[in-house]
Amino acid sequence: MEERKRRAETLVEWKKLEDARKEENKARRDHYHMAVEVWQVEKARARAEKQKFTKKKPALGKLVAAIPRPKVGSHEEEGEMSGEEFDIDDIDSDLSTECGATHLVDSL
């Protein structure tokens, strides 16, 4: 029961952060669209006056990346390992002794 409460609290916190991120991205997009409208007006005015228009079109830029949703059945928080551990050094040494060639290990 306590795990459910903790999970629910984590999801509520994540949802608040995700909503804030979406609002920030919406504000950035709105600002971008306003800047593009101003740019288009200036470009049209320059064309009407037969002047050269060299101002670059505004770019949206990077948006705030999505926050990953917390895993529902994550036991890794409690320190449990899910999967098998491998020691890369042992694999390399086993490979070189089995094959008798060191150039295979160097290519890894």
N, C-alpha and C positions, 0 to 999 in steps of 0.2 A: 504494500500500500504506500509506503514511504517513497518507493522508487517511482510510482506513478505521479506522486505530487512533485517530486524533483524533476521528472521528465516534463510535466505540465508547466512548471515554472520556467524551465529552460526553453520550452517552445514559446511561451508568452514573451520572454525576453528576446528571443530570436525574431519573433514576429514584429516587435517594436522596432528593432534595429533594421529589419527588412523594410518596414513601412517608411522609416526615416530615410533609408537609402533611395527608395522609390521617389519620395518627395524631392530629394536633392537632385536626382536625375531629371525629374520633371521640370524643376526650376532651371537646370542647365539647358534643357531643350527649349524651354520658353524663351530664355535669354538669347539662345542661338537663333531662333526663328525671328525674334525682333531685330536682331543684328542683320539677318539676311534681308528682311524687309527694308531696312534703312539702306542697305547696300544696293538693293534693286532700285530704290527711288533715286539714289545718287547716280547710279549707272544710267537710268532713263533720262535724268536731267542732263547728264554729260552728252548723251547721244543727241538729245534735242538741240543742245547748243553746239553740236558738232565739235566737241572737244574730246581729246583722248582720255580714256578712263583707265587708270592703271592700278586702282586699288584692288587688292586681292579679296576674293569672296571669303567671308568668315567660315571657319571650320568649327564643327561641333566639339571636337576634342574627345578625350577619354571620359567615359562615364564611370561612376563608382561601381565596382564589381559586386556581383551578388555574394551574399554571405551564405556559405553552405548551411543547409538545414542540419541540425544536430541529429545524429543517428539515434533511432528509437531503441534498438536492442544492443547498444554498445556496451560491451563488458570491458573494453580496454580502459575505460575510466577507472575501473577498480584495480587495474594493474595486471589483469589477466592477458596472456598472450593468445592471439588467435592465429595459429599457423605454426609452421616449423621454422626453426632458426637454422641458418647456414653460416658456416665460417668460410669466407672466401679464400683465406690463406690455405686452409686445408684442401680445398678443391683444387687450387693451383698446384700445390705440391703433389697431390695425388695424380693429377693429370700429367705432370712432368715425369713422375716415376713410372707410370703405366706406359706412356708412349715412348719414353726414352729420348724425347726430343724437346729441347728447350725453346725452339722457335715457335711452337704452338702456344706456350705460355706467354711469350712476349707479345704475340699478336692479340691476346685478350686484353 
